[in-house]
Every structure is written in structure tokens, then in C-alpha cells.
């Protein structure tokens, strides 16, 4: 029963939508009605500004950290991995928001940071490099997702198959959640860093 308990707790933690709550409390607006319609930190920056966006990012990272901590306390290392996956699932498809959530990048980072920080830092370096060069957060997120399993293979020694599989699953979720961004990138319609979205 413990794996099920860990999965449920992590999913509920992930379902707490930082961007949605901050938007409702501080701006009296539903972030899903603006920009990309995504309830995540990147859209929060565009719609509500940097301060709220950064706060949403930090809270989303902490969700991953908290989920992994609880998973570890209840089930050890396997609990970390189970909690990590289900926290991202909760963020992407939150039960409290009719399953319309974010894309899981910040929460995934928090999870990887908690389980093996050198892997997380190596992926972060890729994220920053692509963001600086392209000025597309979505492209840097997609690139980071693609690199993540490779980073686990290269950085984490000895090789950890369980961690690799979890990271691969998180990468697949991230790329799947960015499918609309991929379409906009191909059409040249994607938002760049610094572009703000007007709210009605």
C-alpha cells in the first residue's frame, strides 16, 4: 500500500498550481485565460510579470522537493522516484483545476535536484545556454527534456537504471506537454523571452 500512498500524496502536492493561486490572489485573474493558457511559471512571467513568475517557479520547484522528501520518508529511494513522477503528473493534470495544468519543467527540476543535484545542474546549464541563444523558454525546456536522460547516463555513477527510467518518463511528459509550443516554434509564432501578453 505504501507505493500507492506515496503516489497519491505526491499527485496532490503536484496538483497545487502556484501560478493559478498567485494569479487569483494577487491579480484576480485566471492565468489559463491568457497567453498560452498554461498554468505554469513561464506563462505567469508573461501575463503577471517577473516577480509573480519567479515566485511561481520557486514554489513549483519546492513542490518537487517536498514530494521527493515525503516519498523518501515513506518508502526510501523507490519512494523518491514514485513521488517524483506523480508530482509532475499532478502539476500537469491537477485534479483541482479540472486537469488543466502546467508542463512540469520547474517541478521536474526540483525532483532531479533532490535526487541527484549534479544531474540537475548539468541539465540547468543546457537550459540556460539554449535560452540565452534562442530566447525561447519553450525551446530551452524541450532541449533540457531531451538531454535529461543522457545527463543521467553520463553524470550519475554508477549507472542507476531506476533513476534513468524515471527521468526518461519525465522527459517524455515534458515533450508531450510542449507539443503546442513545438507547433508554434515551427510556425514562427512562439513567444520569446521578454514578450508580455496583454490581459483583458
Secondary structure as UniProt FT lines:
FT   HELIX           2..14
FT   HELIX           18..22
FT   HELIX           23..27
FT   HELIX           31..33
FT   TURN            35..36
FT   HELIX           41..48
FT   HELIX           50..92
FT   HELIX           95..97
FT   TURN            98..99
FT   HELIX           105..115
FT   HELIX           117..134
FT   HELIX           137..155
FT   HELIX           161..177
FT   HELIX           179..187
FT   TURN            193..194
//
